[in-house]
Amino acid sequence: MNKATTKPSRSHDDGAGADPGALADALERDPSSIHPGVVGPVIVLSVAPSRNGGLKGEVSAMRLVPLGADDPELADVFIPLPVNATVAMTRDGKVKAGAVPEPSAAVVREAQAWARNLIANGQLRGVARSAPVYGPPGRPTHELVSDSHGHRVIRRLGFDAV
């Protein structure tokens, strides 16, 4: 998991409620506590105390959407889409499920087309190219990695300058 999580300063903890740093720690350990299908890295954008002594926070994370491939070999492949979400932490440090907006149908279609293009051009490591090669072959720029829930997720490796 990427350790780029931004942690709020713990100096704000006055003993009267949930610790802002604890929110980042909890979300780093289990991003899916925000909402099923949400993965890290989770970046805490803002934190404010709630009326019940807990915290409310705005975070940035990734939500997994299926590739939606007809090929059975790719049926369990997911594409991470960036999302902003609202989360709550109780006074005792438990993260409540957050409000995560559903990606629009147009955004999902665009992400699926992008992923299919990676496959067609041989840019997804371990998946056979599905389009003819014109010019010098490029190298894979993405790979499939399994997350802690067993999803195969497309992740960037690097760039191809060919």
N, C-alpha and C positions, 0 to 999 in steps of 0.2 A: 504494500500500500504506500502511496506517496505520502511523505511526511510534511507536506506543505501546509498543513492545517494551521491556521492562525489562531493563537490562543490569547484570549483577553487577559489582561493583567490580573493576578490573584490579589493584588493590593486593595481591590474594591470590596473584599470580603470583610464585613464587620461583624460576622457571627449572627446577623439578623435574618439571613435567608440563604438561598442557594449561591454557591460560589461561581462567578462567571467563567473561571478557568475550568471548572468541573464540566460545564456544558461542552466545551471543545474536547475535553478528555473522553467524555461519554460517547460523543458522536464519532470520534476517531476509532474507538473500540468497536462500535456497532452502528454504522451509517444507516442500516435498514431500520433502526428504531425510529427514524423520521417517518418512513413510509416503506412498505414492501416494494422492492424494485429500485430503491435508492442505494447508490454505492458511493464510495469516496473517490477522491479525497473530498472531505467536507471542509469548507472554509467558513468560519464564523464571521459574518459581515458586521453585525451589531448585536448588542445584548442590552436589555433593560429589565429592571426589576418589575415583577408583576404584583398585583394587589394582594395575592395570597402568600407572599414571601418567597415565591419561586422566581423564575426568569422567563422572559420571552426573548427569542432570538430570531434573527434573519440569517439564513445560511445559504451558501452556494454548494451544490453537489451535482451528481450525475444520476439521471434516471434511465433505467434500461428499457429499451423497446425492442421487440423481436425483429429480426431481419425479415421474417415472413417469406422465406425461400421455399420454392417448390422442391428443391433438392433435399431428400431426407438427411443427407450428411450435414446440411446447414440449418436444419429445422430448429436446433437449440442454440443458435447464434444470436447474440444481443448487441445492440448498438447503444453506447452511452450518449445521452443528450444532456447538455447543461440545463440545470433548473435552479431557481431560487425558491426557498421554502421558508415557512414560518414554523418554529418549533417552540415547545414549552418545556420547562424543567420544573418539577415540583420542588418544594422546600427541602425534601429529603434526598434530592439528587436524581430522581427518576425522570427519564426523558419521555414525554408524552408524544404520541404520533403527531406529526406536523401536517400543515396544509401545503400540499404539493400540487401545483396546477398540472392538469393533463396537457400533454403536448397536443397541438392542433393536428388534424389529419394531414394538412399540407406539410407541416414540419416532419411528421413521421414518414410521409412519402419521400420527401427530399433526403432524409437520412438513409432510408432504405435504398434509394437510387444511388447515393454516394457509396454505400457499402457494396452494392452490386457492381459498381464501376471498379472498385478496388479489386474485386474478384475477377472481373472480366479482363483486367489489365495485368493480372498476376502480381498484384501488390499486397496480397494477403498471404503471408508465409504459411505454407502447409496446405494451401487450397489451390487446386489446379486452375490455371488460366482458362477462361472460357471464350476469349476472343483471339483472332489471329494477331500475330506479331508483325509489325511494320517497323523497320529500323532496328537499332540495337535494343536488346531486351533490358528492361530496367530491373531493379532489385526490389524485394518486398519493403514496403514502408510501414506495414502494420502486421500484427500477429494476433492469434487467438489465445487468450489466457483464461484459465478457469478461476472464478472468484470463490470465496468461502462458501457460497451457496450452490456451487456446481454449475453456474452459468458460464458458457463460453462467450467471452466479451472481446470485441475488437479493441485493441490498444495500439497506439502509435509506436513505431520503432525509431523512425527518423525520416529523412527526406531523400529523394532520388533526384539528382541533378541532371540525369541523362535526358 
